[in-house]
């Protein structure tokens, strides 16, 4: 089902952003720039 695929993709993006946010909080200020919006292609 396309809906299930969209939900899985959205959950994956949310989890990735949460991991990045936690890693930035641990490191303080991240030296590497944030990933470009192209990393999350929209259907």
PQR file of N, CA, C, O and H, with PARSE charges and radii, in Angstrom:
ATOM      1  N   UNK A   1       0.840  -1.205   0.000 -0.4000 1.5000
ATOM      2  CA  UNK A   1       0.000   0.000   0.000 -0.0000 2.0000
ATOM      3  C   UNK A   1       0.873   1.253   0.000  0.5500 1.7000
ATOM      4  O   UNK A   1       1.808   1.351   0.794 -0.5500 1.4000
ATOM      5  N   UNK A   2       0.583   2.199  -0.870 -0.4000 1.5000
ATOM      6  CA  UNK A   2       1.377   3.437  -0.907 -0.0000 2.0000
ATOM      7  C   UNK A   2       1.337   4.181   0.423  0.5500 1.7000
ATOM      8  O   UNK A   2       2.319   4.809   0.819 -0.5500 1.4000
ATOM      9  H   UNK A   2      -0.176   2.119  -1.515  0.4000 1.0000
ATOM     10  N   UNK A   3       0.197   4.109   1.110 -0.4000 1.5000
ATOM     11  CA  UNK A   3       0.077   4.827   2.387 -0.0000 2.0000
ATOM     12  C   UNK A   3       1.081   4.274   3.394  0.5500 1.7000
ATOM     13  O   UNK A   3       1.731   5.037   4.109 -0.5500 1.4000
ATOM     14  H   UNK A   3      -0.601   3.599   0.788  0.4000 1.0000
ATOM     15  N   UNK A   4       1.206   2.961   3.450 -0.4000 1.5000
ATOM     16  CA  UNK A   4       2.149   2.354   4.394 -0.0000 2.0000
ATOM     17  C   UNK A   4       3.578   2.757   4.034  0.5500 1.7000
ATOM     18  O   UNK A   4       4.396   3.006   4.920 -0.5500 1.4000
ATOM     19  H   UNK A   4       0.677   2.341   2.870  0.4000 1.0000
ATOM     20  N   UNK A   5       3.875   2.822   2.747 -0.4000 1.5000
ATOM     21  CA  UNK A   5       5.219   3.226   2.330 -0.0000 2.0000
ATOM     22  C   UNK A   5       5.482   4.669   2.748  0.5500 1.7000
ATOM     23  O   UNK A   5       6.576   4.993   3.212 -0.5500 1.4000
ATOM     24  H   UNK A   5       3.211   2.620   2.028  0.4000 1.0000
ATOM     25  N   UNK A   6       4.493   5.527   2.587 -0.4000 1.5000
ATOM     26  CA  UNK A   6       4.664   6.929   2.978 -0.0000 2.0000
ATOM     27  C   UNK A   6       4.878   7.037   4.483  0.5500 1.7000
ATOM     28  O   UNK A   6       5.719   7.815   4.935 -0.5500 1.4000
ATOM     29  H   UNK A   6       3.604   5.263   2.210  0.4000 1.0000
ATOM     30  N   UNK A   7       4.124   6.264   5.263 -0.4000 1.5000
ATOM     31  CA  UNK A   7       4.273   6.309   6.718 -0.0000 2.0000
ATOM     32  C   UNK A   7       5.660   5.824   7.118  0.5500 1.7000
ATOM     33  O   UNK A   7       6.298   6.412   7.992 -0.5500 1.4000
ATOM     34  H   UNK A   7       3.441   5.632   4.896  0.4000 1.0000
ATOM     35  N   UNK A   8       6.124   4.759   6.485 -0.4000 1.5000
ATOM     36  CA  UNK A   8       7.452   4.231   6.811 -0.0000 2.0000
ATOM     37  C   UNK A   8       8.527   5.258   6.465  0.5500 1.7000
ATOM     38  O   UNK A   8       9.475   5.458   7.225 -0.5500 1.4000
ATOM     39  H   UNK A   8       5.606   4.281   5.775  0.4000 1.0000
ATOM     40  N   UNK A   9       8.369   5.912   5.300 -0.4000 1.5000
ATOM     41  CA  UNK A   9       9.355   6.918   4.890 -0.0000 2.0000
ATOM     42  C   UNK A   9       9.341   8.098   5.860  0.5500 1.7000
ATOM     43  O   UNK A   9      10.395   8.604   6.245 -0.5500 1.4000
ATOM     44  H   UNK A   9       7.599   5.749   4.683  0.4000 1.0000
ATOM     45  N   UNK A  10       8.150   8.529   6.250 -0.4000 1.5000
ATOM     46  CA  UNK A  10       8.048   9.658   7.171 -0.0000 2.0000
ATOM     47  C   UNK A  10       8.666   9.300   8.523  0.5500 1.7000
ATOM     48  O   UNK A  10       9.389  10.101   9.113 -0.5500 1.4000
ATOM     49  H   UNK A  10       7.294   8.117   5.937  0.4000 1.0000
ATOM     50  N   UNK A  11       8.375   8.089   9.008 -0.4000 1.5000
ATOM     51  CA  UNK A  11       8.932   7.662  10.291 -0.0000 2.0000
ATOM     52  C   UNK A  11      10.450   7.617  10.215  0.5500 1.7000
ATOM     53  O   UNK A  11      11.139   8.009  11.157 -0.5500 1.4000
ATOM     54  H   UNK A  11       7.787   7.438   8.528  0.4000 1.0000
ATOM     55  N   UNK A  12      10.971   7.137   9.086 -0.4000 1.5000
ATOM     56  CA  UNK A  12      12.427   7.047   8.929 -0.0000 2.0000
ATOM     57  C   UNK A  12      13.050   8.432   8.970  0.5500 1.7000
ATOM     58  O   UNK A  12      14.082   8.632   9.611 -0.5500 1.4000
ATOM     59  H   UNK A  12      10.411   6.819   8.321  0.4000 1.0000
ATOM     60  N   UNK A  13      12.429   9.390   8.290 -0.4000 1.5000
ATOM     61  CA  UNK A  13      12.958  10.760   8.271 -0.0000 2.0000
ATOM     62  C   UNK A  13      12.902  11.372   9.666  0.5500 1.7000
ATOM     63  O   UNK A  13      13.844  12.034  10.102 -0.5500 1.4000
ATOM     64  H   UNK A  13      11.590   9.227   7.769  0.4000 1.0000
ATOM     65  N   UNK A  14      11.782  11.144  10.367 -0.4000 1.5000
ATOM     66  CA  UNK A  14      11.636  11.702  11.716 -0.0000 2.0000
ATOM     67  C   UNK A  14      12.690  11.120  12.648  0.5500 1.7000
ATOM     68  O   UNK A  14      13.299  11.850  13.429 -0.5500 1.4000
ATOM     69  H   UNK A  14      11.017  10.606  10.014  0.4000 1.0000
ATOM     70  N   UNK A  15      12.908   9.820  12.570 -0.4000 1.5000
ATOM     71  CA  UNK A  15      13.906   9.185  13.439 -0.0000 2.0000
ATOM     72  C   UNK A  15      15.301   9.713  13.113  0.5500 1.7000
ATOM     73  O   UNK A  15      16.106   9.957  14.012 -0.5500 1.4000
ATOM     74  H   UNK A  15      12.413   9.227  11.935  0.4000 1.0000
ATOM     75  N   UNK A  16      15.587   9.889  11.803 -0.4000 1.5000
ATOM     76  CA  UNK A  16      16.903  10.392  11.408 -0.0000 2.0000
ATOM     77  C   UNK A  16      17.116  11.801  11.944  0.5500 1.7000
ATOM     78  O   UNK A  16      18.182  12.119  12.470 -0.5500 1.4000
ATOM     79  H   UNK A  16      14.933   9.691  11.072  0.4000 1.0000
ATOM     80  N   UNK A  17      16.090  12.645  11.806 -0.4000 1.5000
ATOM     81  CA  UNK A  17      16.219  14.025  12.300 -0.0000 2.0000
ATOM     82  C   UNK A  17      16.401  14.033  13.811  0.5500 1.7000
ATOM     83  O   UNK A  17      17.163  14.838  14.347 -0.5500 1.4000
ATOM     84  H   UNK A  17      15.224  12.387  11.378  0.4000 1.0000
ATOM     85  N   UNK A  18      15.691  13.125  14.505 -0.4000 1.5000
ATOM     86  CA  UNK A  18      15.811  13.061  15.965 -0.0000 2.0000
ATOM     87  C   UNK A  18      17.227  12.644  16.345  0.5500 1.7000
ATOM     88  O   UNK A  18      17.802  13.192  17.285 -0.5500 1.4000
ATOM     89  H   UNK A  18      15.072  12.471  14.070  0.4000 1.0000
ATOM     90  N   UNK A  19      17.797  11.674  15.619 -0.4000 1.5000
ATOM     91  CA  UNK A  19      19.165  11.231  15.908 -0.0000 2.0000
ATOM     92  C   UNK A  19      20.142  12.371  15.679  0.5500 1.7000
ATOM     93  O   UNK A  19      21.060  12.576  16.473 -0.5500 1.4000
ATOM     94  H   UNK A  19      17.329  11.229  14.855  0.4000 1.0000
ATOM     95  N   UNK A  20      19.948  13.114  14.595 -0.4000 1.5000
ATOM     96  CA  UNK A  20      20.844  14.235  14.297 -0.0000 2.0000
ATOM     97  C   UNK A  20      20.739  15.288  15.384  0.5500 1.7000
ATOM     98  O   UNK A  20      21.742  15.862  15.808 -0.5500 1.4000
ATOM     99  H   UNK A  20      19.202  12.947  13.950  0.4000 1.0000
ATOM    100  N   UNK A  21      19.506  15.539  15.836 -0.4000 1.5000
ATOM    101  CA  UNK A  21      19.301  16.558  16.875 -0.0000 2.0000
ATOM    102  C   UNK A  21      19.993  16.132  18.166  0.5500 1.7000
ATOM    103  O   UNK A  21      20.632  16.951  18.827 -0.5500 1.4000
ATOM    104  H   UNK A  21      18.691  15.073  15.492  0.4000 1.0000
ATOM    105  N   UNK A  22      19.871  14.854  18.529 -0.4000 1.5000
ATOM    106  CA  UNK A  22      20.495  14.355  19.758 -0.0000 2.0000
ATOM    107  C   UNK A  22      22.015  14.435  19.632  0.5500 1.7000
ATOM    108  O   UNK A  22      22.699  14.821  20.580 -0.5500 1.4000
ATOM    109  H   UNK A  22      19.352  14.189  17.993  0.4000 1.0000
ATOM    110  N   UNK A  23      22.546  14.070  18.459 -0.4000 1.5000
ATOM    111  CA  UNK A  23      23.994  14.101  18.269 -0.0000 2.0000
ATOM    112  C   UNK A  23      24.501  15.540  18.360  0.5500 1.7000
ATOM    113  O   UNK A  23      25.565  15.789  18.928 -0.5500 1.4000
ATOM    114  H   UNK A  23      21.990  13.757  17.689  0.4000 1.0000
ATOM    115  N   UNK A  24      23.748  16.483  17.806 -0.4000 1.5000
ATOM    116  CA  UNK A  24      24.158  17.888  17.879 -0.0000 2.0000
ATOM    117  C   UNK A  24      24.133  18.360  19.330  0.5500 1.7000
ATOM    118  O   UNK A  24      25.012  19.110  19.756 -0.5500 1.4000
ATOM    119  H   UNK A  24      22.885  16.282  17.345  0.4000 1.0000
ATOM    120  N   UNK A  25      23.126  17.922  20.091 -0.4000 1.5000
ATOM    121  CA  UNK A  25      23.022  18.332  21.487 -0.0000 2.0000
ATOM    122  C   UNK A  25      24.205  17.787  22.282  0.5500 1.7000
ATOM    123  O   UNK A  25      24.705  18.455  23.187 -0.5500 1.4000
ATOM    124  H   UNK A  25      22.412  17.314  19.746  0.4000 1.0000
ATOM    125  N   UNK A  26      24.654  16.579  21.948 -0.4000 1.5000
ATOM    126  CA  UNK A  26      25.788  15.984  22.666 -0.0000 2.0000
ATOM    127  C   UNK A  26      27.088  16.686  22.294  0.5500 1.7000
ATOM    128  O   UNK A  26      27.929  16.946  23.155 -0.5500 1.4000
ATOM    129  H   UNK A  26      24.248  16.037  21.213  0.4000 1.0000
ATOM    130  N   UNK A  27      27.249  16.992  21.007 -0.4000 1.5000
ATOM    131  CA  UNK A  27      28.493  17.618  20.558 -0.0000 2.0000
ATOM    132  C   UNK A  27      28.527  19.107  20.880  0.5500 1.7000
ATOM    133  O   UNK A  27      29.591  19.726  20.847 -0.5500 1.4000
ATOM    134  H   UNK A  27      26.566  16.781  20.308  0.4000 1.0000
ATOM    135  N   UNK A  28      27.386  19.675  21.189 -0.4000 1.5000
ATOM    136  CA  UNK A  28      27.331  21.111  21.436 -0.0000 2.0000
ATOM    137  C   UNK A  28      27.011  21.802  20.126  0.5500 1.7000
ATOM    138  O   UNK A  28      25.853  21.844  19.709 -0.5500 1.4000
ATOM    139  H   UNK A  28      26.522  19.172  21.216  0.4000 1.0000
ATOM    140  N   UNK A  29      28.037  22.346  19.469 -0.4000 1.5000
ATOM    141  CA  UNK A  29      27.823  22.945  18.147 -0.0000 2.0000
ATOM    142  C   UNK A  29      28.468  22.038  17.104  0.5500 1.7000
ATOM    143  O   UNK A  29      29.665  21.756  17.163 -0.5500 1.4000
ATOM    144  H   UNK A  29      28.977  22.311  19.807  0.4000 1.0000
ATOM    145  N   UNK A  30      27.669  21.594  16.162 -0.4000 1.5000
ATOM    146  CA  UNK A  30      28.176  20.682  15.131 -0.0000 2.0000
ATOM    147  C   UNK A  30      29.050  21.447  14.136  0.5500 1.7000
ATOM    148  O   UNK A  30      28.707  22.553  13.717 -0.5500 1.4000
ATOM    149  H   UNK A  30      26.697  21.824  16.114  0.4000 1.0000
ATOM    150  N   UNK A  31      30.177  20.848  13.768 -0.4000 1.5000
ATOM    151  CA  UNK A  31      31.062  21.480  12.791 -0.0000 2.0000
ATOM    152  C   UNK A  31      30.562  21.229  11.373  0.5500 1.7000
ATOM    153  O   UNK A  31      30.696  22.083  10.496 -0.5500 1.4000
ATOM    154  H   UNK A  31      30.456  19.951  14.109  0.4000 1.0000
ATOM    155  N   UNK A  32      29.976  20.032  11.155 -0.4000 1.5000
ATOM    156  CA  UNK A  32      29.511  19.694   9.808 -0.0000 2.0000
ATOM    157  C   UNK A  32      28.189  20.392   9.523  0.5500 1.7000
ATOM    158  O   UNK A  32      27.349  20.516  10.415 -0.5500 1.4000
ATOM    159  H   UNK A  32      29.867  19.339  11.868  0.4000 1.0000
ATOM    160  N   UNK A  33      27.997  20.850   8.291 -0.4000 1.5000
ATOM    161  CA  UNK A  33      26.736  21.506   7.924 -0.0000 2.0000
ATOM    162  C   UNK A  33      25.597  20.506   7.912  0.5500 1.7000
ATOM    163  O   UNK A  33      25.837  19.310   7.744 -0.5500 1.4000
ATOM    164  H   UNK A  33      28.679  20.750   7.567  0.4000 1.0000
ATOM    165  N   UNK A  34      24.358  20.961   8.085 -0.4000 1.5000
ATOM    166  CA  UNK A  34      23.207  20.059   8.067 -0.0000 2.0000
ATOM    167  C   UNK A  34      23.025  19.459   6.687  0.5500 1.7000
ATOM    168  O   UNK A  34      23.414  20.070   5.692 -0.5500 1.4000
ATOM    169  H   UNK A  34      24.163  21.932   8.222  0.4000 1.0000
ATOM    170  N   UNK A  35      22.435  18.260   6.609 -0.4000 1.5000
ATOM    171  CA  UNK A  35      22.233  17.620   5.307 -0.0000 2.0000
ATOM    172  C   UNK A  35      21.291  18.436   4.445  0.5500 1.7000
ATOM    173  O   UNK A  35      20.347  19.034   4.960 -0.5500 1.4000
ATOM    174  H   UNK A  35      22.119  17.764   7.418  0.4000 1.0000
ATOM    175  N   UNK A  36      21.529  18.475   3.139 -0.4000 1.5000
ATOM    176  CA  UNK A  36      20.665  19.247   2.242 -0.0000 2.0000
ATOM    177  C   UNK A  36      19.270  18.656   2.172  0.5500 1.7000
ATOM    178  O   UNK A  36      19.062  17.489   2.504 -0.5500 1.4000
ATOM    179  H   UNK A  36      22.297  17.989   2.720  0.4000 1.0000
ATOM    180  N   UNK A  37      18.312  19.471   1.738 -0.4000 1.5000
ATOM    181  CA  UNK A  37      16.931  18.996   1.630 -0.0000 2.0000
ATOM    182  C   UNK A  37      16.828  17.894   0.584  0.5500 1.7000
ATOM    183  O   UNK A  37      15.887  17.102   0.613 -0.5500 1.4000
ATOM    184  H   UNK A  37      18.481  20.419   1.469  0.4000 1.0000
ATOM    185  N   UNK A  38      17.788  17.834  -0.343 -0.4000 1.5000
ATOM    186  CA  UNK A  38      17.746  16.819  -1.397 -0.0000 2.0000
ATOM    187  C   UNK A  38      17.930  15.419  -0.813  0.5500 1.7000
ATOM    188  O   UNK A  38      17.630  14.427  -1.476 -0.5500 1.4000
ATOM    189  H   UNK A  38      18.553  18.478  -0.366  0.4000 1.0000
ATOM    190  N   UNK A  39      18.422  15.336   0.422 -0.4000 1.5000
ATOM    191  CA  UNK A  39      18.626  14.024   1.036 -0.0000 2.0000
ATOM    192  C   UNK A  39      17.292  13.344   1.299  0.5500 1.7000
ATOM    193  O   UNK A  39      17.243  12.125   1.463 -0.5500 1.4000
ATOM    194  H   UNK A  39      18.666  16.143   0.961  0.4000 1.0000
ATOM    195  N   UNK A  40      16.206  14.119   1.342 -0.4000 1.5000
ATOM    196  CA  UNK A  40      14.877  13.543   1.581 -0.0000 2.0000
ATOM    197  C   UNK A  40      13.984  13.817   0.376  0.5500 1.7000
ATOM    198  O   UNK A  40      13.181  14.750   0.398 -0.5500 1.4000
ATOM    199  H   UNK A  40      16.246  15.109   1.209  0.4000 1.0000
ATOM    200  N   UNK A  41      14.120  13.005  -0.682 -0.4000 1.5000
ATOM    201  CA  UNK A  41      13.301  13.231  -1.892 -0.0000 2.0000
ATOM    202  C   UNK A  41      11.827  13.014  -1.611  0.5500 1.7000
ATOM    203  O   UNK A  41      11.444  12.051  -0.947 -0.5500 1.4000
ATOM    204  H   UNK A  41      14.772  12.247  -0.700  0.4000 1.0000
ATOM    205  N   UNK A  42      11.010  13.911  -2.119 -0.4000 1.5000
ATOM    206  CA  UNK A  42       9.562  13.765  -1.939 -0.0000 2.0000
ATOM    207  C   UNK A  42       8.975  12.988  -3.105  0.5500 1.7000
ATOM    208  O   UNK A  42       9.448  13.108  -4.235 -0.5500 1.4000
ATOM    209  H   UNK A  42      11.322  14.693  -2.659  0.4000 1.0000
ATOM    210  N   UNK A  43       7.953  12.198  -2.839 -0.4000 1.5000
ATOM    211  CA  UNK A  43       7.330  11.397  -3.896 -0.0000 2.0000
ATOM    212  C   UNK A  43       6.634  12.274  -4.936  0.5500 1.7000
ATOM    213  O   UNK A  43       6.058  11.758  -5.893 -0.5500 1.4000
ATOM    214  H   UNK A  43       7.569  12.100  -1.921  0.4000 1.0000
TER
END
